Amino acid sequence: MGEADPRAAGTPYDLVGGAAVVRRIVDRFYDLMDEDDAFRELRALHAPDLAPMRESLTGFLIGWLGGPRDWFARNPGKCVMSLHGAVAVTTDTARQWIEAMRRAITESNVEEALGAKMIDALERMALGMVRR
């Protein structure tokens, strides 16, 4: 009996292609922060070692997209917004985050309509973190 196509179940997590694709998106996102000077200000908000952030964002996105909610179980009562409360997020760094995520999603070959919905929701989230 063959393995079922993970996109058949219907959650955004399934439709995006599961954990492997989410990991690819996150890895590309953080690689862009490290490699492209357009994201210099955003990169400066992060610790030198991005490995813990890669793990955390991967877990968050997996649960956020409707996959296993392990990140939420490990972080009871916390949300991405509250976890970033002490970070000096500006409109510029939020827009850098959005652009890096947009590129990461697009370069990870997420289906266009689903990718657009993800980017739209993530953009609202990122702009909601701006500290005026």
N, C-alpha and C positions, 0 to 999 in steps of 0.2 A: 504494500500500500504506500503510495507516494505522499510526500509532505504537501500540505495544502498551501496555496499561495497566501502569504500573510495579508495581502491587500484585500482578500475576499471577505473578511469579517466586518469591515465598514467603519471602524473608528478612524479618526485622523492618524493615529499611531499605525494602524494596520495599513491604511492607504499610503502613508509616506514610505512604508517598507520596513517598519520595525526598528529595533534597537541599532542595527548596523548602520542604517541610513541616518538615524539621529546622531550617532557617534560621528559619522562622516561630516555632517553639518557642523557639529560643535568643533571638531578638529580643524576644519577649514576656517571657521570663524576665528578661532584663536591663532591659527597660522597667519591669517590676514593681519591680525593685530600686531603680530611680531614682525611681519615682512613688509608691510606697506606703510609708508610715512603718513599717508592720509589718516591713519588711525593712531597717530602718536599720542595725542591727548588722552584718548581712551585707554591706550596701553599703560600710560602713566598712572592710571587709577588702580591698576592691578599689581599684585605682588610679582616679584621676579619669576617665581615658579608658578606656572599656570596649570600644572597637573591637578591640584585640588579643585580649581575652578572648572577645568574640563570635566572632571567627574561629576561635580555638583550640577553644572548646567545640563549635562547629558541626562542625569537622573531626573532633574526638574522637567525638562522637555518631554521625556518619555511619559511621565505621569500626566503632564499638562495636555499631551496629545491623546490621552486615553489608554495608555499602556500601563504596565505595572506601576503601582504608586509607592514604590520603595522609598523614593526621596521624601515624600510627604510623611511616611511612617517614621523615617529617621529624623524628621524636622517638625515634630508636632506643634501646631499652633503658629508656625512661621509661614510667611509668604515671601515671595521675591521682593515685593515692595518694602516690607518692613526690614528685610535683611540688607537692603540698600539705603536705609534711612540715614546712616552716617556718612555715606559716600557723597562727595561734592559733584553730583551729576548736573551738568550744565546742558543747555539746549544743544550746544555744539557736540558735547560728548555723547548725548543721547542720539543725535543724528548720525554720528560716527558708528555707534553701536548698531543702529538700524541699517546703515549701508553695509557694514561688514556682515550682518546677518542676512540681508537680502542677497548679497553675493554668495554667501555660503550655501544658502538654500538653493539658489539658481544653479550654482556649480555642482550641486549634489544631485541634479536631475530630478528634483521633486516635480511632480506633475504641476503644470503651470497654474491652474485654478486653485489647487490646494496650497501651493507655495504662496500665491497672492493672499489667500485668507490668513495663512500663518503670519506673513509679513505684516499685514494690516493689524492683526491682534497684537503682535509683538511691538509694533510701532506705538500703538496706544499705551502699552505697558511701559515702554522705555520713556516716552514723553511724560508719562505720569510720575516718573521718578525725578524729574527736573526740580532742583532746589533753587528757588528764585532768590 
